[in-house]
Amino acid sequence: MPQSLVFNYTHIIFSTKNRYPFIDEQIKDELFKYLGGTCRELECKPIIVGGFKNHVHILTLLSQKIALMKLIEKLKSHSSKWIKSKGKNYEHFYWQRGYAAFSVNPSKIDVVRAYILKQDEHHQTTEFQTEYLNFLRNYNIPHDERYMWD
């Protein structure tokens, strides 16, 4: 085949260290835009970035030029430095080690987009840990909870 064709929608989730609620109303929109901009700089097309007080969801079209692990490394390191520069409230900001990433069928993009848009509403009744574990179970991803929440 003379050309490389890649079309990978990816739903990425990661949380703040110890799930501390750093992502407040003052910073969340700017943080989500910053994460989307980082995706674009790395030639990944962000579809939507959202989240809640202690975690983010990123739906992106992954570039064929970057490994998923490298994208997440850049997202976390760049945004962590950026958010720490935003004032005293954020000087102790860190992302939790680890992440989850799931491939998304192109026919389900609108479903995932709607889910990410409704994070504030969703988390009125569901904690992040429960949400995260549900994703792992739904995708049949083996996991050991003893090592998930350090």
VENMO-V570508 format. One record per pair of residues at least 24 apart in sequence whose ideal C-beta (glycine too) atoms are under 10 Angstrom apart, sorted by sequence separation. I is the first residue (numbers start at 1). J is the second residue. D is the distance in whole Angstrom. If there is no record, write none. Layout:
i:I j:J d:D
i:I j:J d:D
This chain:
i:28 j:52 d:9
i:32 j:56 d:7
i:36 j:60 d:8
i:39 j:63 d:9
i:42 j:66 d:5
i:44 j:68 d:10
i:75 j:99 d:9
i:28 j:53 d:8
i:31 j:56 d:8
i:32 j:57 d:10
i:35 j:60 d:9
i:32 j:58 d:9
i:49 j:75 d:10
i:72 j:98 d:9
i:73 j:99 d:10
i:12 j:39 d:9
i:39 j:66 d:10
i:44 j:71 d:6
i:72 j:99 d:5
i:23 j:51 d:6
i:25 j:53 d:9
i:28 j:56 d:9
i:42 j:70 d:8
i:43 j:71 d:10
i:23 j:52 d:7
i:24 j:53 d:7
i:42 j:71 d:6
i:72 j:101 d:7
i:23 j:53 d:5
i:44 j:74 d:10
i:69 j:99 d:9
i:71 j:101 d:9
i:21 j:52 d:8
i:22 j:53 d:7
i:23 j:54 d:7
i:44 j:75 d:9
i:68 j:99 d:9
i:12 j:44 d:10
i:21 j:53 d:4
i:22 j:54 d:7
i:23 j:55 d:8
i:39 j:71 d:7
i:42 j:74 d:6
i:69 j:101 d:9
i:100 j:132 d:7
i:19 j:52 d:10
i:20 j:53 d:9
i:21 j:54 d:5
i:23 j:56 d:7
i:38 j:71 d:9
i:41 j:74 d:8
i:42 j:75 d:8
i:68 j:101 d:6
i:102 j:135 d:7
i:10 j:44 d:8
i:19 j:53 d:9
i:20 j:54 d:6
i:21 j:55 d:10
i:102 j:136 d:9
i:16 j:51 d:10
i:19 j:54 d:4
i:39 j:74 d:9
i:68 j:103 d:10
i:100 j:135 d:6
i:8 j:44 d:10
i:9 j:45 d:9
i:11 j:47 d:9
i:15 j:51 d:9
i:18 j:54 d:9
i:19 j:55 d:7
i:38 j:74 d:6
i:39 j:75 d:7
i:42 j:78 d:10
i:100 j:136 d:7
i:102 j:138 d:9
i:103 j:139 d:9
i:10 j:47 d:10
i:11 j:48 d:10
i:12 j:49 d:9
i:14 j:51 d:9
i:15 j:52 d:9
i:16 j:53 d:8
i:17 j:54 d:9
i:38 j:75 d:5
i:41 j:78 d:9
i:102 j:139 d:6
i:9 j:47 d:7
i:13 j:51 d:8
i:15 j:53 d:10
i:16 j:54 d:5
i:38 j:76 d:10
i:101 j:139 d:10
i:15 j:54 d:5
i:16 j:55 d:7
i:36 j:75 d:10
i:38 j:77 d:10
i:56 j:95 d:9
i:62 j:101 d:9
i:100 j:139 d:8
i:102 j:141 d:8
i:15 j:55 d:4
i:16 j:56 d:9
i:35 j:75 d:6
i:38 j:78 d:5
i:55 j:95 d:9
i:14 j:55 d:7
i:15 j:56 d:8
i:34 j:75 d:9
i:35 j:76 d:9
i:37 j:78 d:9
i:38 j:79 d:7
i:55 j:96 d:8
i:58 j:99 d:10
i:60 j:101 d:10
i:62 j:103 d:9
i:100 j:141 d:8
i:13 j:55 d:6
i:14 j:56 d:6
i:37 j:79 d:10
i:54 j:96 d:9
i:13 j:56 d:7
i:14 j:57 d:9
i:35 j:78 d:9
i:56 j:99 d:10
i:57 j:100 d:10
i:58 j:101 d:9
i:59 j:102 d:10
i:61 j:104 d:10
i:100 j:143 d:9
i:12 j:56 d:8
i:13 j:57 d:5
i:14 j:58 d:9
i:34 j:78 d:8
i:35 j:79 d:6
i:38 j:82 d:9
i:55 j:99 d:10
i:60 j:104 d:10
i:12 j:57 d:7
i:13 j:58 d:8
i:34 j:79 d:6
i:37 j:82 d:10
i:59 j:104 d:7
i:61 j:106 d:9
i:11 j:57 d:7
i:12 j:58 d:4
i:11 j:58 d:7
i:12 j:59 d:8
i:32 j:79 d:10
i:35 j:82 d:9
i:10 j:58 d:8
i:11 j:59 d:5
i:12 j:60 d:7
i:31 j:79 d:7
i:34 j:82 d:6
i:61 j:109 d:9
i:100 j:148 d:10
i:10 j:59 d:7
i:11 j:60 d:8
i:34 j:83 d:8
i:98 j:147 d:9
i:9 j:59 d:7
i:10 j:60 d:6
i:12 j:62 d:9
i:59 j:109 d:7
i:97 j:147 d:10
i:98 j:148 d:8
i:9 j:60 d:7
i:10 j:61 d:8
i:31 j:82 d:8
i:98 j:149 d:10
i:8 j:60 d:9
i:9 j:61 d:6
i:10 j:62 d:5
i:30 j:82 d:9
i:31 j:83 d:6
i:34 j:86 d:10
i:96 j:148 d:9
i:98 j:150 d:9
i:8 j:61 d:7
i:9 j:62 d:7
i:30 j:83 d:9
i:59 j:112 d:5
i:96 j:149 d:8
i:97 j:150 d:7
i:7 j:61 d:7
i:8 j:62 d:4
i:59 j:113 d:6
i:96 j:150 d:8
i:6 j:61 d:9
i:7 j:62 d:9
i:8 j:63 d:9
i:27 j:82 d:10
i:31 j:86 d:9
i:57 j:112 d:8
i:6 j:62 d:8
i:8 j:64 d:8
i:12 j:68 d:8
i:27 j:83 d:7
i:30 j:86 d:8
i:57 j:113 d:10
i:59 j:115 d:9
i:6 j:63 d:8
i:7 j:64 d:9
i:47 j:104 d:9
i:59 j:116 d:6
i:6 j:64 d:4
i:10 j:68 d:7
i:14 j:72 d:7
i:57 j:115 d:8
i:58 j:116 d:8
i:5 j:64 d:8
i:6 j:65 d:9
i:12 j:71 d:8
i:27 j:86 d:6
i:31 j:90 d:10
i:57 j:116 d:5
i:4 j:64 d:6
i:8 j:68 d:9
i:12 j:72 d:6
i:23 j:83 d:9
i:26 j:86 d:8
i:27 j:87 d:9
i:56 j:116 d:9
i:57 j:117 d:10
i:10 j:71 d:8
i:14 j:75 d:8
i:22 j:83 d:7
i:26 j:87 d:9
i:48 j:109 d:9
i:10 j:72 d:10
i:14 j:76 d:7
i:27 j:89 d:8
i:31 j:93 d:10
i:47 j:109 d:6
i:57 j:119 d:7
i:12 j:75 d:8
i:17 j:80 d:10
i:26 j:89 d:8
i:27 j:90 d:7
i:47 j:110 d:10
i:50 j:113 d:9
i:56 j:119 d:9
i:16 j:80 d:10
i:26 j:90 d:9
i:48 j:112 d:8
i:55 j:119 d:9
i:24 j:89 d:8
i:47 j:112 d:8
i:48 j:113 d:5
i:50 j:115 d:9
i:51 j:116 d:8
i:24 j:90 d:9
i:27 j:93 d:9
i:47 j:113 d:6
i:48 j:114 d:9
i:50 j:116 d:4
i:53 j:119 d:9
i:16 j:83 d:10
i:22 j:89 d:8
i:23 j:90 d:10
i:48 j:115 d:9
i:49 j:116 d:8
i:50 j:117 d:6
i:52 j:119 d:5
i:53 j:120 d:9
i:22 j:90 d:6
i:48 j:116 d:5
i:50 j:118 d:9
i:51 j:119 d:6
i:52 j:120 d:7
i:55 j:123 d:9
i:47 j:116 d:9
i:48 j:117 d:7
i:50 j:119 d:5
i:51 j:120 d:9
i:52 j:121 d:10
i:54 j:123 d:9
i:22 j:92 d:8
i:23 j:93 d:9
i:50 j:120 d:9
i:52 j:122 d:8
i:53 j:123 d:8
i:22 j:93 d:5
i:52 j:123 d:5
i:20 j:92 d:8
i:22 j:94 d:9
i:51 j:123 d:9
i:52 j:124 d:10
i:20 j:93 d:8
i:22 j:95 d:10
i:54 j:127 d:9
i:55 j:128 d:5
i:20 j:94 d:8
i:52 j:126 d:10
i:54 j:128 d:6
i:55 j:129 d:10
i:57 j:131 d:9
i:17 j:92 d:9
i:52 j:127 d:10
i:53 j:128 d:9
i:54 j:129 d:10
i:17 j:93 d:8
i:18 j:94 d:9
i:20 j:96 d:9
i:52 j:128 d:7
i:55 j:131 d:8
i:16 j:93 d:7
i:17 j:94 d:4
i:19 j:96 d:7
i:51 j:128 d:9
i:55 j:132 d:8
i:16 j:94 d:7
i:17 j:95 d:6
i:18 j:96 d:7
i:57 j:135 d:10
i:16 j:95 d:6
i:17 j:96 d:5
i:52 j:131 d:9
i:15 j:95 d:7
i:16 j:96 d:6
i:17 j:97 d:8
i:14 j:95 d:6
i:15 j:96 d:5
i:14 j:96 d:6
i:15 j:97 d:10
i:14 j:97 d:9
i:15 j:98 d:9
i:14 j:98 d:7
i:15 j:99 d:9
i:32 j:116 d:10
i:13 j:98 d:10
i:14 j:99 d:4
i:15 j:100 d:10
i:13 j:99 d:7
i:14 j:100 d:7
i:12 j:99 d:6
i:13 j:100 d:5
i:14 j:101 d:9
i:12 j:100 d:7
i:13 j:101 d:8
i:11 j:100 d:8
i:12 j:101 d:5
i:13 j:102 d:8
i:11 j:101 d:7
i:12 j:102 d:8
i:10 j:101 d:5
i:11 j:102 d:5
i:28 j:119 d:10
i:10 j:102 d:7
i:11 j:103 d:8
i:28 j:120 d:10
i:9 j:102 d:9
i:10 j:103 d:6
i:11 j:104 d:5
i:9 j:103 d:7
i:10 j:104 d:7
i:8 j:103 d:6
i:9 j:104 d:4
i:8 j:104 d:9
i:9 j:105 d:8
i:9 j:106 d:6
i:11 j:108 d:9
i:8 j:106 d:10
i:11 j:109 d:10
i:7 j:106 d:7
i:9 j:108 d:8
i:9 j:109 d:6
i:11 j:112 d:6
i:11 j:113 d:10
i:9 j:112 d:8
i:13 j:116 d:10
i:11 j:115 d:9
i:11 j:116 d:8
i:21 j:128 d:10
i:19 j:127 d:9
i:19 j:128 d:6
i:19 j:129 d:7
i:16 j:128 d:9
i:15 j:128 d:6
i:19 j:132 d:10
i:15 j:129 d:9
i:13 j:128 d:9
i:15 j:132 d:8
i:13 j:131 d:8
i:14 j:132 d:10
i:13 j:132 d:7
i:13 j:135 d:7
i:11 j:135 d:8
i:11 j:139 d:10
i:19 j:149 d:8
i:18 j:149 d:8
i:18 j:150 d:9
i:17 j:150 d:9
i:15 j:149 d:9
